């Protein structure tokens, strides 16, 4: 079974249409890394100066990469209403998606802002989710 997400224009016509599988159709076991495994999905998170995760609900880069590759194409717009440490924006930037997000906590907003700026500044030197260097 698939669910459809649509965006209606002002004239009530369908603007975008994409089918997404339900939980039964898309198990977490089916999300694999580039080497065909899913072992390292939880290992790569942004660490703050204290050596612990920079945000309490931070998602792994590889997980966000798989979601964006599955649900969007280059040039699409990615919206994150809860930006946290900016993981989704960094991955969207790396995958050549346009993005925008919202974060109400000033501490996390500043953290995300700095992280995104640093990624953009150093993108050609960084390997984000796998052995790919992004431009």
VOMI-109041 format. One line per 2 residues: their letters; for each residue y, x negated, z of N, C-alpha, C. Coordinates in steps of 0.2 Angstrom, whole numbers. Each point is the difference from the previous one (the first is absolute). Example, Ala and Ser with C-alpha at 12.3 -4.5 7.8 and 13.67 -1.06 7.14 Angstrom:
// VOMI-109041
as) -28,-66,39,6,4,0,6,-4,0 ~ 5,2,-4,6,-4,1,5,4,3 $
END
This chain:
// VOMI-109041
xx) -6,-4,0,6,4,0,6,-4,0 ~ 5,1,-4,6,-3,0,6,4,2 $
xx) 5,-3,3,7,3,1,5,-2,-5 ~ 4,4,-2,6,-2,-4,6,0,4 $
xx) 4,-6,-2,7,0,3,4,0,-6 ~ 5,5,1,5,1,-6,7,0,3 $
xx) 4,-1,-5,7,0,2,4,5,-5 ~ 3,5,3,3,5,-4,7,-2,-2 $
xx) 2,1,-6,7,-1,-2,4,6,2 ~ 7,-1,-1,4,6,2,-2,6,-4 $
xx) -3,-1,-6,-2,6,-4,-7,2,1 ~ -3,-2,6,-6,2,2,-6,-2,-5 $
xx) 1,-6,-3,-5,-2,-4,-3,-6,3 ~ -6,-2,-2,-3,-6,3,3,-6,-3 $
xx) 2,-4,5,3,-7,-2,-5,-5,0 ~ -4,-1,5,-5,-5,0,-7,3,3 $
xx) -5,-2,-2,-7,3,2,-5,-6,1 ~ -3,0,5,-5,-5,2,-5,3,4 $
xx) -7,-1,-2,-5,2,4,-2,-5,5 ~ -2,2,6,-2,-4,6,-7,3,2 $
xx) -5,-5,2,-6,3,2,1,2,8 ~ -5,4,2,0,2,7,-3,-5,4 $
xx) 0,0,6,-3,-5,5,-8,0,-2 ~ -3,5,-2,-7,0,-2,-1,-4,-6 $
xx) 5,0,-5,-1,-4,-6,2,-7,0 ~ 4,-2,5,3,-7,1,-1,-2,7 $
xx) -6,-3,1,-1,-3,7,3,-7,0 ~ 2,-2,6,3,-6,2,-5,-6,-3 $
xx) -7,1,0,-4,-5,-2,1,-1,-7 ~ 3,4,-4,1,-1,-7,6,-4,-2 $
xx) 4,-2,5,6,-4,-1,-2,-7,1 ~ 0,-4,-5,-2,-7,0,5,-5,-2 $
xx) -1,-6,2,5,-5,-2,-2,-3,-6 ~ 4,-5,-3,-1,-2,-7,-7,-4,0 $
xx) -3,-2,5,-6,-3,0,-6,5,1 ~ 1,6,0,-5,5,1,-2,2,7 $
xx) 4,-3,5,-2,2,6,6,4,4 ~ -1,3,5,5,3,4,1,-3,7 $
xx) -3,-6,1,0,-4,7,6,-1,2 ~ 5,-3,-4,6,-2,2,6,5,0 $
xx) -1,6,-1,5,5,0,4,0,6 ~ -2,-1,6,3,0,6,3,-6,3 $
xx) 0,-6,-4,2,-6,3,7,-2,-2 ~ 3,2,-5,6,-3,-2,6,5,2 $
xx) 3,-1,6,5,4,2,6,-5,2 ~ 6,3,0,6,-4,1,1,-1,8 $
xx) 1,-7,2,0,-2,7,7,-2,1 ~ 2,3,6,7,-2,2,0,-7,4 $
xx) 6,-1,2,1,-7,4,-4,-1,6 ~ -2,6,3,-4,-1,6,-8,-1,-2 $
xx) -2,0,-6,-6,-1,-2,-5,6,0 ~ 3,6,1,-3,6,0,2,4,-6 $
xx) -3,6,-2,2,4,-5,8,2,1 ~ 3,0,-5,7,1,0,2,8,1 $
xx) -5,4,-2,1,7,1,-7,3,3 ~ 0,5,4,-6,2,3,-5,4,-5 $
xx) 3,3,-5,-4,4,-4,0,-3,-7 ~ 0,-7,-1,1,-3,-6,-7,0,-4 $
xx) 1,1,-6,-6,0,-5,-2,-6,-3 ~ -6,-2,-2,-1,-6,-3,3,0,-7 $
xx) 2,-6,-3,3,0,-6,-6,2,-6 ~ -6,-2,1,-5,2,-5,-1,7,0 $
xx) 0,3,5,-1,8,0,6,3,-3 ~ 6,-2,1,6,3,-3,0,-2,-8 $
xx) -2,-6,-2,-1,-2,-7,-5,5,-3 ~ -6,1,3,-5,4,-3,3,8,-1 $
xx) 4,2,5,2,7,-1,5,0,-5 ~ 5,-5,-1,5,0,-5,-3,-1,-7 $
xx) -5,-4,-1,-3,-1,-6,-4,7,-2 ~ -3,3,5,-3,6,-2,5,6,-1 $
xx) 5,0,3,5,6,0,6,0,-4 ~ 1,-6,-3,6,-1,-4,-1,-5,-6 $
xx) 5,-1,-4,0,-4,-6,7,-5,1 ~ 0,-5,-4,6,-4,0,6,4,-2 $
xx) 5,-1,4,6,4,-2,1,6,4 ~ -6,3,3,1,6,4,4,-1,6 $
xx) 2,5,3,4,0,6,-5,1,6 ~ 0,-4,5,-4,1,6,5,1,6 $
xx) -1,6,4,4,2,5,-4,-1,7 ~ 3,-3,5,-3,-1,6,5,3,5 $
xx) -1,6,3,4,3,5,0,-3,7 ~ -5,-5,1,0,-3,7,-2,-8,-2 $
xx) 5,-4,-1,0,-6,-3,-3,-5,5 ~ 1,1,6,-3,-5,5,2,-7,-2 $
xx) -4,-5,-1,1,-7,-1,1,-1,-7 ~ 0,5,-5,1,-1,-7,-6,-2,-4 $
xx) -6,1,2,-6,-2,-3,0,3,-7 ~ 1,7,0,-1,4,-6,5,-3,-6 $
xx) 6,-1,3,6,-2,-5,-2,-7,-3 ~ -3,-5,4,-2,-6,-2,-5,0,-5 $
xx) -5,4,1,-6,1,-5,3,3,-6 ~ 4,5,1,3,4,-6,4,-5,-4 $
xx) 4,-4,3,4,-5,-4,-5,-5,-4 ~ -5,-2,4,-5,-5,-3,-3,3,-6 $
xx) -1,7,0,-4,3,-5,5,3,-5 ~ 6,-2,0,5,3,-5,1,7,0 $
xx) 0,3,6,2,7,1,7,0,3 ~ 4,5,-2,6,2,3,-2,3,7 $
xx) 4,-1,5,-1,3,6,6,1,4 ~ -1,5,5,6,1,5,-4,3,6 $
xx) 3,-1,6,-3,2,6,6,1,5 ~ -3,3,6,4,2,5,-3,-3,7 $
xx) 4,-2,4,-2,-2,7,6,1,5 ~ -2,4,5,5,2,4,1,-5,6 $
xx) -5,-4,2,1,-5,5,4,-6,-2 ~ 5,-1,3,4,-6,-3,-3,-7,0 $
xx) -4,-1,6,-4,-6,0,-5,-1,-6 ~ -4,6,-1,-4,-1,-6,3,0,-7 $
xx) 6,4,0,4,-1,-6,2,-7,-2 ~ 2,-3,5,3,-7,-1,-6,-5,-1 $
xx) -6,1,3,-6,-3,-1,-2,1,-8 ~ 0,6,-2,-2,1,-7,5,-3,-5 $
xx) 6,1,2,5,-3,-5,-1,-7,-1 ~ -1,-4,6,-1,-7,-1,-6,-2,-3 $
xx) -5,4,1,-7,-2,-3,1,1,-8 ~ 3,6,-2,0,2,-7,5,-6,-3 $
xx) 5,-1,3,5,-5,-3,-4,-7,-1 ~ -3,-2,5,-4,-6,0,-5,0,-6 $
xx) -4,5,0,-5,1,-5,3,-1,-7 ~ 6,4,-2,3,0,-6,3,-7,-2 $
xx) 2,-3,5,3,-7,-1,-5,-5,-1 ~ -6,1,3,-6,-5,-1,-6,2,-4 $
xx) 1,6,-4,-6,3,-3,-4,-4,-4 ~ 3,-5,-4,-4,-4,-4,-4,-5,3 $
xx) 2,-1,7,-4,-5,4,-6,3,4 ~ 1,7,0,-5,3,5,-6,3,-3 $
xx) -5,0,3,-6,4,-2,-1,5,5 ~ 0,6,-2,1,6,4,-7,3,3 $
xx) -4,3,-5,-6,3,3,-6,-4,-2 ~ 0,-3,-6,-6,-4,-2,2,-7,-2 $
xx) -3,-2,-5,2,-7,-3,5,1,-6 ~ 4,5,0,5,1,-5,6,-2,3 $
xx) 4,-3,-4,7,-2,1,4,5,-4 ~ 5,3,4,4,5,-3,7,-3,-2 $
x) 2,3,-6,7,-2,-3,5,5,2 $
END
